């Protein structure tokens, strides 16, 4: 059975300045109730109100870490902050000075602006990325400790726009367009999309190239567009080529896992959520209590309501499910502006789906802000490709002059940045 690593509850009696320390794990009852686990721990006189760790920051930005807690009338003993389970800041009201810091790679703490509820990182680097946890302890006679943690991602968006290389001065009908779009380096890798006169380019025209990979997971994305110009490509005598770079900045992931035992055992399934503190995770509907080899699994995963649509993924035994077993549904938009997405999963149970007599179905909901950066090339196009063969010298000379005038290329490069914020 897997429990979420959101909150750790302890009962502590410890040795500090002459006091004896003894640590016992508090006994708490847990219930599995469909898509959530409810902890009934009446013995804990301190609780989290919220954990303010941003899902992501752009490299160089400061980071505010916020630990909101309710002492339930008890006295505060300490607040400690961790990165990847290594302590970098503590606040003890009884000490002088109350605040102390410990050097840790990637953590740039502003000690003067940090206190019992907040810790400020005055800048961020790639090494700042990691799991941040806040631990709160109360004073005697209770000596209770709670801890919550959340992942922080650090992303890089280049200052420049996508660059289109290989654009010719002119494209007569019948000529080949062979251009390349380059964007980066960025983290994560950008998804490049081509458009011709505002319409998405056919897949047959596009070839995604291998990205250039650098240190710290930075990548430069490349995509090639190749096609032969025909009259259908023209809009008022011009050809517009557009390359859009989309970068998804993931700021939250939550999952729910359905653990199914082999039907022969008669055991029922368990729903196990993996949800960051302060968030509501996805839910699974349509499952039955037992599955046998040959049965059909037909379930749906729905995301919690959110400002931006969640991206859903299905996994069977930690392997992502292929598209042919998935059913896409339209997003549900609620009156308050929030939305929810749904993704179906349908497959026939095979014997190899059961590993150690159990099958694990997991749905993951990802929330991300998407940054799109676009470059457009608009080019005048001639009616025909010339062969260079003409009847007489005079007519040939006249045609060349006409060609030079009518096929003069006008290239307009416009760039704009569209930032989708939820």
C-alpha positions in Angstrom: 0.0 0.0 0.0 1.4 3.4 -1.0 0.6 6.5 1.1 1.1 10.0 -0.2 4.3 11.7 1.1 2.5 15.0 1.7 2.4 15.2 5.5 4.5 13.3 8.1 3.1 13.3 11.6 5.2 12.7 14.7 4.9 12.9 18.5 8.3 14.1 19.8 9.9 14.3 23.2 13.5 15.3 22.8 16.8 16.4 24.3 17.4 20.1 23.8 19.3 22.0 26.5 19.0 19.3 29.0 15.6 17.8 28.0 15.2 14.2 27.0 14.2 13.4 23.4 12.2 10.4 22.4 10.5 10.1 19.0 7.4 8.1 18.4 5.3 7.8 15.3 1.8 9.0 16.1 -0.8 6.4 15.5 -3.3 7.6 13.0 -6.2 5.9 11.3 -6.4 6.1 7.5 -9.4 5.4 5.3 -9.5 4.7 1.6 -12.5 6.5 0.2 -12.6 6.2 -3.6 -10.2 8.9 -4.9 -8.9 10.3 -1.7 -7.3 9.2 1.6 -8.7 10.9 4.8 -6.4 11.0 7.8 -8.2 11.1 11.2 -5.4 12.3 13.5 -7.1 14.1 16.4 -3.8 13.8 18.4 -2.0 16.4 16.4 -2.3 20.0 17.8 -0.6 21.6 14.8 -1.7 21.6 11.1 -0.7 23.1 7.8 -2.9 25.8 6.3 -1.0 25.8 3.0 2.5 25.3 1.6 3.5 28.1 -0.8 6.2 26.6 -3.0 5.7 27.9 -6.6 5.4 25.2 -9.2 8.1 26.8 -11.3 10.3 29.8 -11.8 12.3 31.1 -14.8 16.0 31.0 -14.3 17.2 34.1 -12.4 13.9 34.9 -10.8 13.6 35.1 -6.9 11.6 32.5 -5.1 9.3 33.1 -2.1 8.8 30.0 0.0 5.7 30.3 2.3 4.9 27.9 5.1 1.4 28.5 6.5 0.5 26.6 9.7 -1.9 26.7 12.6 -0.4 25.9 16.0 -3.8 25.3 17.6 -2.9 27.5 20.6 0.5 25.8 21.1 3.9 27.6 21.3 6.2 27.4 18.2 9.5 25.5 18.8 11.0 25.6 15.3 10.4 26.0 11.6 12.9 24.3 9.2 13.2 24.3 5.4 14.7 21.5 3.4 15.8 21.0 -0.2 15.9 17.4 -1.3 15.8 16.5 2.5 18.8 18.6 3.3 18.2 21.5 5.7 19.2 25.0 4.6 17.2 27.3 7.0 15.8 27.1 10.5 13.9 29.5 12.7 13.9 29.0 16.5 12.2 31.8 18.4 14.1 30.8 21.6 17.5 31.2 20.0 19.4 34.5 19.5 19.5 35.1 16.6 16.4 33.2 15.8 17.2 32.6 12.1 20.1 30.4 10.9 21.1 29.3 7.4 23.2 26.5 6.0 25.0 26.8 2.7 23.5 24.5 0.0 24.2 24.4 -3.7 21.4 26.2 -5.6 19.9 27.8 -2.6 20.5 31.6 -2.4 18.8 32.5 0.8 18.2 36.1 1.9 18.5 35.6 5.7 17.5 39.2 6.6 14.2 38.8 4.7 13.3 35.3 6.0 11.3 34.6 9.1 9.0 32.1 10.9 6.7 31.8 7.9 8.7 32.7 4.9 12.1 32.0 3.3 13.3 34.1 0.4 15.7 32.9 -2.3 16.9 36.1 -3.9 17.7 34.4 -7.2 17.4 31.0 -8.9 19.8 28.9 -11.0 19.4 25.5 -12.6 20.6 23.8 -9.3 17.8 25.5 -7.5 15.4 22.9 -8.9 14.3 20.3 -6.4 11.9 19.2 -3.7 11.3 21.8 -1.0 9.9 20.9 2.4 8.8 22.8 5.5 8.8 21.2 8.9 7.0 22.8 11.9 7.5 21.7 15.5 5.6 22.8 18.7 7.1 23.4 22.1 6.5 21.3 25.2 4.5 19.7 26.5 3.1 18.5 23.2 6.3 18.4 21.0 4.5 17.7 17.7 6.0 17.9 14.2 4.5 18.1 10.8 6.2 18.3 7.4 5.0 19.0 3.9 6.9 19.2 0.6 6.5 20.2 -3.0 8.5 20.1 -6.2 10.0 23.3 -7.7 11.0 23.4 -11.4 13.5 25.9 -12.9 12.9 26.7 -16.6 14.8 28.7 -19.2 13.1 30.7 -22.0 15.5 32.2 -24.6 15.2 36.0 -25.2 15.2 35.6 -29.0 12.4 34.4 -31.3 12.4 31.3 -33.5 14.8 31.8 -36.4 13.8 30.7 -39.9 16.8 29.8 -42.1 16.9 29.0 -45.8 14.3 31.5 -47.0 14.9 32.5 -50.7 14.4 35.9 -52.3 11.6 34.5 -54.5 9.6 31.3 -54.9 8.1 30.9 -58.4 5.3 28.3 -58.9 6.9 24.9 -59.1 9.9 25.8 -56.9 10.8 24.0 -53.7 10.6 25.6 -50.3 13.3 24.1 -48.0 13.5 26.0 -44.7 14.6 25.2 -41.1 13.2 26.7 -37.9 15.6 26.9 -34.9 14.7 27.9 -31.3 16.7 27.7 -28.1 18.4 26.8 -26.0 15.5 26.3 -23.7 14.3 24.1 -20.8 12.2 22.2 -21.5 12.5 21.5 -25.2 10.2 23.6 -27.4 7.6 22.0 -29.7 7.9 23.6 -33.1 4.9 23.9 -35.4 4.8 25.1 -39.0 2.0 27.1 -40.6 1.5 28.0 -44.3 -0.7 31.0 -44.8 -2.1 30.6 -41.3 -3.0 26.9 -41.7 -1.0 24.1 -40.0 1.4 22.5 -42.5 0.6 18.9 -43.4 2.7 16.3 -41.6 4.2 15.2 -44.9 5.8 18.6 -45.3 7.5 18.6 -41.8 10.5 16.7 -40.4 11.4 17.2 -36.8 15.2 17.2 -36.4 17.3 15.9 -33.5 17.7 18.7 -30.9 21.1 20.0 -29.7 21.5 19.1 -26.1 23.6 21.1 -23.6 24.4 21.0 -19.9 21.6 21.5 -17.4 19.1 19.8 -19.7 19.1 22.8 -22.1 18.0 22.0 -25.7 17.8 23.7 -29.0 14.9 22.6 -31.1 15.0 22.3 -34.9 12.3 21.5 -37.5 12.5 21.4 -41.3 9.7 22.4 -43.7 9.9 21.1 -47.4 7.2 21.4 -50.1 6.8 22.4 -53.8 4.9 25.7 -54.3 1.7 25.4 -56.3 -1.1 27.9 -56.8 -3.1 26.6 -53.8 -0.3 27.9 -51.5 -0.8 31.6 -52.6 -2.9 34.2 -50.8 -3.2 37.4 -52.9 0.1 36.5 -54.6 2.0 36.0 -51.3 3.3 33.0 -49.4 3.3 33.2 -45.6 5.5 30.8 -43.6 5.1 30.8 -39.8 7.1 28.9 -37.2 5.7 28.8 -33.6 7.7 27.5 -30.6 5.6 26.3 -27.7 7.2 25.6 -24.4 5.1 23.9 -21.6 6.1 25.0 -18.2 4.9 22.2 -15.9 4.1 23.6 -12.4 2.1 20.7 -10.9 1.7 17.0 -11.3 -0.8 14.8 -9.4 -1.8 11.2 -9.9 -4.3 8.6 -8.7 -3.4 4.9 -8.9 -5.8 2.0 -9.1 -4.2 -1.1 -7.7 -6.1 -4.2 -8.9 -5.4 -7.7 -7.7 -5.8 -10.8 -9.8 -9.5 -11.7 -9.9 -8.8 -15.2 -8.7 -7.7 -13.8 -5.3 -11.1 -12.1 -4.7 -9.3 -9.0 -3.3 -10.8 -5.6 -4.1 -8.9 -2.7 -5.6 -7.4 0.3 -3.8 -7.4 3.9 -5.0 -4.1 5.6 -4.0 -3.6 9.3 -4.7 -0.3 11.1 -5.2 -1.2 14.7 -4.7 0.9 17.7 -3.7 -0.3 19.6 -0.6 -3.1 22.1 -1.2 -4.2 20.5 -4.5 -7.0 18.2 -5.5 -5.9 15.3 -7.7 -7.7 13.5 -10.6 -10.3 10.8 -10.0 -11.0 7.5 -11.7 -14.6 6.3 -12.5 -16.0 3.2 -14.1 -13.8 0.6 -12.4 -15.1 -2.7 -11.0 -14.0 -4.4 -7.8 -12.2 -7.3 -9.6 -10.8 -8.0 -13.0 -10.1 -11.4 -14.6 -8.0 -12.2 -17.6 -10.1 -11.6 -20.7 -12.2 -8.9 -19.0 -12.5 -5.4 -20.5 -11.2 -2.4 -18.5 -13.3 0.6 -19.4 -12.5 3.5 -17.1 -12.4 7.3 -17.2 -10.0 9.7 -15.6 -11.2 13.3 -14.8 -9.0 16.1 -13.6 -9.9 18.4 -10.8 -11.2 21.8 -11.7 -8.4 24.3 -12.6 -7.9 27.6 -14.4 -6.0 26.0 -17.3 -7.0 22.6 -18.8 -5.0 19.7 -17.3 -3.1 17.3 -19.5 -4.1 13.7 -18.7 -2.0 10.6 -19.2 -2.8 6.9 -18.5 -0.2 4.4 -17.4 -0.5 0.6 -17.0 2.2 -0.8 -14.7 4.1 2.5 -15.1 4.1 2.2 -18.9 2.3 5.0 -20.8 -0.7 3.7 -22.7 -0.7 3.9 -26.5 -3.2 6.3 -28.2 -5.3 3.5 -29.7 -6.5 2.5 -26.2 -7.5 6.0 -25.2 -10.7 8.0 -25.7 -10.5 11.8 -25.9 -13.4 13.9 -24.5 -14.1 17.6 -24.7 -13.2 19.7 -21.7 -16.0 20.8 -19.3 -16.1 24.5 -18.7 -17.9 25.6 -15.5 -19.7 29.0 -14.8 -16.8 30.1 -12.6 -14.3 29.8 -15.5 -12.7 26.7 -14.2 -12.4 23.7 -16.5 -12.0 19.9 -16.1 -10.7 17.4 -18.7 -11.5 13.7 -19.1 -9.5 10.9 -20.7 -10.9 7.3 -21.2 -9.0 4.0 -21.1 -10.3 0.8 -22.6 -8.4 -2.5 -23.1 -8.8 -6.2 -22.7 -6.9 -7.7 -19.7 -4.1 -10.0 -20.6 -2.3 -12.4 -18.3 0.9 -10.3 -18.5 -0.9 -7.3 -17.2 -0.7 -8.9 -13.7 2.7 -8.5 -12.1 3.1 -10.1 -8.7 -0.6 -10.8 -8.9 -1.6 -7.2 -9.3 -2.2 -4.6 -12.0 -1.6 -0.9 -11.5 -3.6 1.7 -13.5 -2.4 5.2 -13.0 -3.8 8.5 -14.3 -1.6 11.6 -14.1 -2.9 15.2 -14.4 -0.3 17.8 -15.4 -0.9 21.6 -15.1 1.3 23.8 -17.2 1.6 27.3 -18.5 2.3 27.4 -22.2 4.5 30.1 -23.7 4.2 30.5 -27.5 6.7 32.5 -29.6 6.1 33.0 -33.3 8.1 34.2 -36.3 6.4 34.9 -39.7 8.0 35.3 -43.2 5.7 36.7 -45.9 7.1 36.5 -49.4 5.9 37.5 -52.8 5.6 34.7 -55.3 5.9 34.7 -59.1 3.3 32.9 -61.4 5.7 30.5 -63.1 9.2 29.2 -63.1 11.2 30.6 -66.1 13.1 28.2 -68.3 15.7 30.7 -69.5 14.7 29.9 -73.2 13.2 32.6 -75.3 12.4 33.1 -79.1 14.5 36.2 -79.7 17.1 38.3 -78.0 14.8 41.3 -77.8 11.9 39.4 -76.3 14.2 37.5 -73.9 15.7 40.8 -72.7 12.2 42.3 -72.3 11.0 39.2 -70.3 14.0 39.3 -68.0 13.3 42.9 -67.2 9.6 42.1 -66.5 10.6 39.2 -64.4 12.9 41.3 -62.3 10.2 43.8 -61.7 7.3 41.5 -61.0 9.1 38.9 -58.9 10.8 41.4 -56.7 10.7 39.8 -53.2 9.3 41.6 -50.2 10.2 39.9 -47.0 8.5 41.1 -43.9 9.7 39.6 -40.6 7.4 40.1 -37.7 7.7 38.6 -34.4 5.4 38.5 -31.5 5.2 36.8 -28.1 2.0 35.4 -26.9 2.0 34.3 -23.3 -0.9 32.1 -22.1 -1.4 32.6 -18.4 -4.0 31.0 -16.4 
